[in-house]
Amino acid sequence: MISSLRVRGFTMVIVASILWGISGTVAQSLMQHYQFQTDWLVASRLLASGLILLALSLCGPHRQNVWRILFSGGDLARLLLFSIAGMLAVQYTYFASIEAGNAATATLLQYLGPVFLVVYLVIKLRQLPSAAQVTALILALGGTYLLITGGNPGKLTISAAAVIWGLASALALAFYTVYPKPLLGRWGSTVVLGWAMLIGGIGLCLAKQPWQATDMIWSVPSVLAVVFIVLFGTLIPFYLYVDSLNYIRPTETSLLACAEPLSAVITTVVWLHVSFGMFEWIGGLCIIGTIFALSRHREKAKEPALQNAVGS
C-alpha cells in the first residue's frame, strides 16, 4: 500500500508538470491572439518570478544567503554564467520555439535535453554507452524525425526556425540541469533560482529592450494569461516540484514529469486546434520514452536522476 506521503509527492509532481505544460500553451495563445512577443514574455516572467522568489527567500530561515551569494567570489561568477547561459537561454529558446511553431512541439523538443546530456557524459567519460542509453538515443532520433516531418521526409510539419530553437532549448536545458548543482547545494534553490531569474531578466532587458513593444493587445484575458504564466507556470509548480523530493525519489520525479509534454500536446491540440497527426503522436511518445529508458539506466547504475531545478 502506497503511503499518504508518497501519494502527496506523486500528486505534487504531476500537478507541477501539468501546469508547466499548460503555461506553454497559454504563451502560444498570447503570441497568436494578442501579439505578445518572446522578448516581452520571457523578460516579464523572469523578472516577476525572480523578485517573488527572492522576497520569499528573505522571509525564510536562510535569508542571509540572499545577499551573501553576491559577495561569494567564484560562486557569483558561476551564478552570472548560469543566469545567462542557463536560466535565460532555456527560457528564451523555449518561448522562441513556441513563437515559431507551437507549444506541443517546443516542449517535446526541449525534452531531448537529457539525451544531449548523456551524449556529453559518454564523450567526457570516454566510455561506451549502456544498452539503455543506446535505446534512448534511438528513440530520441526516431521520435524527433517523426515529430518534425510527420513521417514524410520531403517536408517539415513545423518551420525550421521552430526546430532550431527547440533543439537549442534542449541544449540549454542540458547545461541548466547540471551546472547549478553546486550552487543549489551551498545557497539553496530559491536563492539561486531567484537571482538567476532576476539577472537573466535584466540581461534580456538590456539586450532587447522589450518594453518598446507597442502592438500587444491588453485585455482581461491577456492580463490573466500573463498572471497565469508567472504564478501557475513558474512559482507554484516550482515549489510543488522541489517539495516533492521530500517524499519520493528523484527518479520517480523525472518519470512523472513526463506529464508536462503530454499536457502541452493535449491543451495545444484541444484548445488551439493545432494539427497533430498519428506520426507526430508516435514521435512525441518516443521522445517521452527516452526519459523512461534513461531512468531505468540510472536505477541500475544507482545514479542520481537528471532533472530540472524548475520546469519550462
Contacts in CASP RR format, 6 or more apart in sequence:
PFRMAT RR
TARGET T0000
AUTHOR 0000-0000-0000
METHOD contacts of the structure
MODEL  1
MISSLRVRGFTMVIVASILWGISGTVAQSLMQHYQFQTDWLVASRLLASG
LILLALSLCGPHRQNVWRILFSGGDLARLLLFSIAGMLAVQYTYFASIEA
GNAATATLLQYLGPVFLVVYLVIKLRQLPSAAQVTALILALGGTYLLITG
GNPGKLTISAAAVIWGLASALALAFYTVYPKPLLGRWGSTVVLGWAMLIG
GIGLCLAKQPWQATDMIWSVPSVLAVVFIVLFGTLIPFYLYVDSLNYIRP
TETSLLACAEPLSAVITTVVWLHVSFGMFEWIGGLCIIGTIFALSRHREK
AKEPALQNAVGS
2 10 0 8 1.000
5 247 0 8 1.000
6 247 0 8 1.000
6 248 0 8 1.000
8 244 0 8 1.000
8 247 0 8 1.000
9 243 0 8 1.000
9 244 0 8 1.000
9 246 0 8 1.000
9 247 0 8 1.000
9 248 0 8 1.000
10 244 0 8 1.000
10 248 0 8 1.000
10 252 0 8 1.000
10 256 0 8 1.000
12 240 0 8 1.000
12 241 0 8 1.000
12 243 0 8 1.000
12 244 0 8 1.000
12 247 0 8 1.000
13 240 0 8 1.000
13 241 0 8 1.000
13 244 0 8 1.000
13 248 0 8 1.000
13 252 0 8 1.000
13 253 0 8 1.000
13 256 0 8 1.000
13 257 0 8 1.000
13 259 0 8 1.000
14 256 0 8 1.000
14 259 0 8 1.000
15 237 0 8 1.000
15 240 0 8 1.000
16 236 0 8 1.000
16 237 0 8 1.000
16 238 0 8 1.000
16 240 0 8 1.000
16 241 0 8 1.000
16 244 0 8 1.000
16 257 0 8 1.000
16 311 0 8 1.000
17 237 0 8 1.000
17 241 0 8 1.000
17 256 0 8 1.000
17 257 0 8 1.000
17 258 0 8 1.000
17 259 0 8 1.000
17 260 0 8 1.000
17 263 0 8 1.000
18 259 0 8 1.000
18 260 0 8 1.000
18 263 0 8 1.000
19 232 0 8 1.000
19 233 0 8 1.000
19 236 0 8 1.000
19 237 0 8 1.000
19 240 0 8 1.000
20 233 0 8 1.000
20 237 0 8 1.000
20 260 0 8 1.000
20 263 0 8 1.000
20 264 0 8 1.000
20 311 0 8 1.000
20 312 0 8 1.000
21 103 0 8 1.000
21 107 0 8 1.000
21 260 0 8 1.000
21 261 0 8 1.000
21 263 0 8 1.000
21 264 0 8 1.000
21 267 0 8 1.000
21 312 0 8 1.000
22 232 0 8 1.000
22 233 0 8 1.000
22 263 0 8 1.000
22 264 0 8 1.000
22 267 0 8 1.000
23 228 0 8 1.000
23 229 0 8 1.000
23 232 0 8 1.000
23 233 0 8 1.000
23 234 0 8 1.000
23 312 0 8 1.000
24 98 0 8 1.000
24 103 0 8 1.000
24 106 0 8 1.000
24 107 0 8 1.000
24 229 0 8 1.000
24 264 0 8 1.000
24 312 0 8 1.000
25 103 0 8 1.000
25 104 0 8 1.000
25 264 0 8 1.000
25 267 0 8 1.000
25 268 0 8 1.000
25 271 0 8 1.000
25 272 0 8 1.000
26 225 0 8 1.000
26 228 0 8 1.000
26 229 0 8 1.000
26 233 0 8 1.000
27 36 0 8 1.000
27 41 0 8 1.000
27 95 0 8 1.000
27 98 0 8 1.000
27 103 0 8 1.000
27 229 0 8 1.000
28 98 0 8 1.000
28 99 0 8 1.000
28 102 0 8 1.000
28 103 0 8 1.000
28 268 0 8 1.000
28 272 0 8 1.000
29 225 0 8 1.000
29 271 0 8 1.000
29 272 0 8 1.000
30 36 0 8 1.000
30 41 0 8 1.000
30 222 0 8 1.000
30 225 0 8 1.000
30 226 0 8 1.000
30 229 0 8 1.000
31 37 0 8 1.000
31 38 0 8 1.000
31 41 0 8 1.000
31 98 0 8 1.000
31 99 0 8 1.000
32 272 0 8 1.000
33 217 0 8 1.000
34 216 0 8 1.000
34 217 0 8 1.000
34 218 0 8 1.000
34 219 0 8 1.000
34 221 0 8 1.000
34 222 0 8 1.000
34 225 0 8 1.000
35 215 0 8 1.000
35 216 0 8 1.000
35 217 0 8 1.000
36 213 0 8 1.000
36 216 0 8 1.000
36 222 0 8 1.000
37 99 0 8 1.000
37 210 0 8 1.000
37 213 0 8 1.000
37 216 0 8 1.000
38 92 0 8 1.000
38 95 0 8 1.000
38 96 0 8 1.000
38 98 0 8 1.000
38 99 0 8 1.000
39 204 0 8 1.000
39 208 0 8 1.000
39 210 0 8 1.000
39 213 0 8 1.000
40 210 0 8 1.000
40 211 0 8 1.000
40 213 0 8 1.000
40 216 0 8 1.000
41 95 0 8 1.000
41 226 0 8 1.000
41 229 0 8 1.000
42 88 0 8 1.000
42 91 0 8 1.000
42 92 0 8 1.000
42 95 0 8 1.000
42 201 0 8 1.000
42 204 0 8 1.000
42 210 0 8 1.000
43 201 0 8 1.000
43 204 0 8 1.000
43 205 0 8 1.000
43 208 0 8 1.000
43 210 0 8 1.000
44 210 0 8 1.000
44 226 0 8 1.000
44 230 0 8 1.000
45 91 0 8 1.000
45 229 0 8 1.000
45 230 0 8 1.000
45 234 0 8 1.000
46 87 0 8 1.000
46 88 0 8 1.000
46 91 0 8 1.000
46 197 0 8 1.000
46 198 0 8 1.000
46 200 0 8 1.000
46 201 0 8 1.000
46 204 0 8 1.000
47 197 0 8 1.000
47 198 0 8 1.000
47 201 0 8 1.000
47 202 0 8 1.000
47 205 0 8 1.000
48 230 0 8 1.000
49 194 0 8 1.000
49 197 0 8 1.000
49 230 0 8 1.000
49 234 0 8 1.000
49 235 0 8 1.000
50 193 0 8 1.000
50 194 0 8 1.000
50 195 0 8 1.000
50 197 0 8 1.000
50 198 0 8 1.000
51 198 0 8 1.000
52 230 0 8 1.000
52 235 0 8 1.000
53 190 0 8 1.000
53 193 0 8 1.000
53 194 0 8 1.000
53 197 0 8 1.000
53 235 0 8 1.000
53 238 0 8 1.000
54 66 0 8 1.000
54 190 0 8 1.000
54 191 0 8 1.000
54 194 0 8 1.000
54 195 0 8 1.000
54 198 0 8 1.000
56 190 0 8 1.000
57 63 0 8 1.000
57 65 0 8 1.000
57 66 0 8 1.000
57 190 0 8 1.000
57 191 0 8 1.000
57 194 0 8 1.000
58 66 0 8 1.000
62 188 0 8 1.000
62 191 0 8 1.000
65 187 0 8 1.000
65 188 0 8 1.000
65 191 0 8 1.000
66 191 0 8 1.000
66 195 0 8 1.000
68 187 0 8 1.000
69 75 0 8 1.000
69 76 0 8 1.000
69 79 0 8 1.000
69 183 0 8 1.000
69 187 0 8 1.000
69 191 0 8 1.000
69 192 0 8 1.000
69 195 0 8 1.000
70 76 0 8 1.000
70 195 0 8 1.000
75 183 0 8 1.000
75 186 0 8 1.000
75 187 0 8 1.000
78 179 0 8 1.000
78 180 0 8 1.000
78 182 0 8 1.000
78 183 0 8 1.000
79 183 0 8 1.000
79 192 0 8 1.000
79 195 0 8 1.000
79 196 0 8 1.000
79 199 0 8 1.000
80 199 0 8 1.000
81 179 0 8 1.000
82 176 0 8 1.000
82 179 0 8 1.000
82 180 0 8 1.000
82 183 0 8 1.000
82 192 0 8 1.000
82 196 0 8 1.000
83 195 0 8 1.000
83 196 0 8 1.000
83 197 0 8 1.000
83 199 0 8 1.000
83 200 0 8 1.000
84 199 0 8 1.000
84 200 0 8 1.000
84 203 0 8 1.000
85 172 0 8 1.000
85 175 0 8 1.000
85 179 0 8 1.000
86 172 0 8 1.000
86 175 0 8 1.000
86 176 0 8 1.000
86 179 0 8 1.000
86 180 0 8 1.000
86 196 0 8 1.000
87 176 0 8 1.000
87 193 0 8 1.000
87 196 0 8 1.000
87 197 0 8 1.000
87 199 0 8 1.000
87 200 0 8 1.000
88 200 0 8 1.000
88 201 0 8 1.000
88 203 0 8 1.000
88 204 0 8 1.000
89 168 0 8 1.000
89 172 0 8 1.000
89 175 0 8 1.000
89 176 0 8 1.000
90 110 0 8 1.000
90 169 0 8 1.000
90 172 0 8 1.000
90 173 0 8 1.000
90 175 0 8 1.000
90 176 0 8 1.000
90 312 0 8 1.000
91 312 0 8 1.000
92 204 0 8 1.000
93 165 0 8 1.000
93 166 0 8 1.000
93 168 0 8 1.000
93 169 0 8 1.000
93 172 0 8 1.000
94 106 0 8 1.000
94 107 0 8 1.000
94 110 0 8 1.000
94 165 0 8 1.000
94 166 0 8 1.000
94 169 0 8 1.000
94 312 0 8 1.000
96 161 0 8 1.000
96 165 0 8 1.000
97 105 0 8 1.000
97 106 0 8 1.000
97 109 0 8 1.000
97 110 0 8 1.000
97 162 0 8 1.000
97 165 0 8 1.000
97 166 0 8 1.000
97 168 0 8 1.000
97 169 0 8 1.000
98 106 0 8 1.000
100 158 0 8 1.000
100 159 0 8 1.000
100 161 0 8 1.000
100 162 0 8 1.000
100 165 0 8 1.000
101 158 0 8 1.000
101 159 0 8 1.000
101 161 0 8 1.000
101 162 0 8 1.000
102 158 0 8 1.000
102 162 0 8 1.000
102 268 0 8 1.000
102 272 0 8 1.000
102 274 0 8 1.000
103 264 0 8 1.000
103 267 0 8 1.000
103 268 0 8 1.000
103 272 0 8 1.000
104 261 0 8 1.000
104 264 0 8 1.000
104 265 0 8 1.000
104 268 0 8 1.000
104 269 0 8 1.000
104 274 0 8 1.000
104 276 0 8 1.000
105 147 0 8 1.000
105 148 0 8 1.000
105 158 0 8 1.000
105 162 0 8 1.000
105 166 0 8 1.000
105 280 0 8 1.000
106 162 0 8 1.000
106 165 0 8 1.000
106 166 0 8 1.000
106 169 0 8 1.000
106 264 0 8 1.000
107 260 0 8 1.000
107 261 0 8 1.000
107 264 0 8 1.000
107 265 0 8 1.000
107 312 0 8 1.000
108 147 0 8 1.000
108 261 0 8 1.000
108 264 0 8 1.000
108 265 0 8 1.000
108 283 0 8 1.000
108 284 0 8 1.000
108 287 0 8 1.000
108 288 0 8 1.000
109 144 0 8 1.000
109 147 0 8 1.000
109 163 0 8 1.000
109 166 0 8 1.000
109 167 0 8 1.000
109 169 0 8 1.000
109 170 0 8 1.000
109 287 0 8 1.000
110 166 0 8 1.000
110 169 0 8 1.000
110 170 0 8 1.000
110 173 0 8 1.000
110 312 0 8 1.000
111 170 0 8 1.000
111 260 0 8 1.000
111 261 0 8 1.000
111 287 0 8 1.000
111 288 0 8 1.000
111 290 0 8 1.000
111 291 0 8 1.000
112 140 0 8 1.000
112 144 0 8 1.000
112 167 0 8 1.000
112 170 0 8 1.000
112 287 0 8 1.000
112 290 0 8 1.000
113 170 0 8 1.000
113 171 0 8 1.000
113 173 0 8 1.000
113 174 0 8 1.000
113 177 0 8 1.000
114 136 0 8 1.000
114 173 0 8 1.000
114 174 0 8 1.000
114 177 0 8 1.000
114 290 0 8 1.000
114 291 0 8 1.000
114 294 0 8 1.000
114 306 0 8 1.000
115 136 0 8 1.000
115 137 0 8 1.000
115 140 0 8 1.000
115 170 0 8 1.000
115 290 0 8 1.000
115 294 0 8 1.000
116 170 0 8 1.000
116 171 0 8 1.000
116 173 0 8 1.000
116 174 0 8 1.000
117 174 0 8 1.000
117 177 0 8 1.000
117 178 0 8 1.000
117 306 0 8 1.000
118 129 0 8 1.000
118 133 0 8 1.000
118 136 0 8 1.000
118 137 0 8 1.000
118 294 0 8 1.000
119 137 0 8 1.000
120 174 0 8 1.000
122 128 0 8 1.000
122 129 0 8 1.000
122 133 0 8 1.000
129 137 0 8 1.000
130 297 0 8 1.000
130 301 0 8 1.000
132 293 0 8 1.000
132 294 0 8 1.000
132 296 0 8 1.000
132 297 0 8 1.000
132 300 0 8 1.000
133 293 0 8 1.000
133 294 0 8 1.000
133 297 0 8 1.000
135 293 0 8 1.000
136 289 0 8 1.000
136 290 0 8 1.000
136 293 0 8 1.000
136 294 0 8 1.000
136 297 0 8 1.000
137 290 0 8 1.000
139 286 0 8 1.000
139 287 0 8 1.000
139 289 0 8 1.000
139 290 0 8 1.000
139 293 0 8 1.000
140 286 0 8 1.000
140 287 0 8 1.000
140 290 0 8 1.000
142 283 0 8 1.000
142 286 0 8 1.000
143 282 0 8 1.000
143 283 0 8 1.000
143 284 0 8 1.000
143 286 0 8 1.000
143 287 0 8 1.000
144 283 0 8 1.000
144 287 0 8 1.000
145 151 0 8 1.000
145 283 0 8 1.000
146 279 0 8 1.000
146 280 0 8 1.000
146 282 0 8 1.000
146 283 0 8 1.000
146 284 0 8 1.000
146 286 0 8 1.000
147 157 0 8 1.000
147 280 0 8 1.000
147 283 0 8 1.000
147 284 0 8 1.000
147 287 0 8 1.000
148 156 0 8 1.000
148 157 0 8 1.000
148 158 0 8 1.000
148 163 0 8 1.000
149 155 0 8 1.000
149 156 0 8 1.000
149 157 0 8 1.000
149 279 0 8 1.000
150 157 0 8 1.000
150 277 0 8 1.000
150 279 0 8 1.000
150 280 0 8 1.000
151 279 0 8 1.000
156 163 0 8 1.000
157 275 0 8 1.000
157 280 0 8 1.000
173 308 0 8 1.000
176 308 0 8 1.000
176 309 0 8 1.000
177 306 0 8 1.000
177 307 0 8 1.000
177 308 0 8 1.000
177 309 0 8 1.000
178 306 0 8 1.000
180 192 0 8 1.000
180 196 0 8 1.000
180 309 0 8 1.000
183 192 0 8 1.000
184 192 0 8 1.000
184 309 0 8 1.000
189 242 0 8 1.000
189 309 0 8 1.000
192 309 0 8 1.000
193 238 0 8 1.000
193 309 0 8 1.000
193 310 0 8 1.000
204 210 0 8 1.000
205 211 0 8 1.000
216 222 0 8 1.000
234 310 0 8 1.000
237 310 0 8 1.000
237 311 0 8 1.000
238 310 0 8 1.000
238 311 0 8 1.000
241 253 0 8 1.000
241 257 0 8 1.000
241 308 0 8 1.000
241 310 0 8 1.000
241 311 0 8 1.000
242 309 0 8 1.000
242 310 0 8 1.000
244 253 0 8 1.000
245 253 0 8 1.000
249 305 0 8 1.000
250 304 0 8 1.000
250 305 0 8 1.000
250 307 0 8 1.000
251 295 0 8 1.000
251 298 0 8 1.000
251 299 0 8 1.000
251 305 0 8 1.000
253 305 0 8 1.000
253 307 0 8 1.000
254 291 0 8 1.000
254 294 0 8 1.000
254 295 0 8 1.000
254 305 0 8 1.000
254 306 0 8 1.000
254 307 0 8 1.000
255 291 0 8 1.000
255 292 0 8 1.000
255 295 0 8 1.000
257 291 0 8 1.000
257 307 0 8 1.000
257 308 0 8 1.000
258 288 0 8 1.000
258 289 0 8 1.000
258 291 0 8 1.000
258 292 0 8 1.000
260 311 0 8 1.000
260 312 0 8 1.000
261 284 0 8 1.000
261 287 0 8 1.000
261 288 0 8 1.000
262 288 0 8 1.000
265 276 0 8 1.000
265 281 0 8 1.000
265 284 0 8 1.000
268 274 0 8 1.000
268 276 0 8 1.000
269 275 0 8 1.000
269 276 0 8 1.000
294 306 0 8 1.000
295 305 0 8 1.000
297 303 0 8 1.000
298 304 0 8 1.000
298 305 0 8 1.000
298 306 0 8 1.000
END
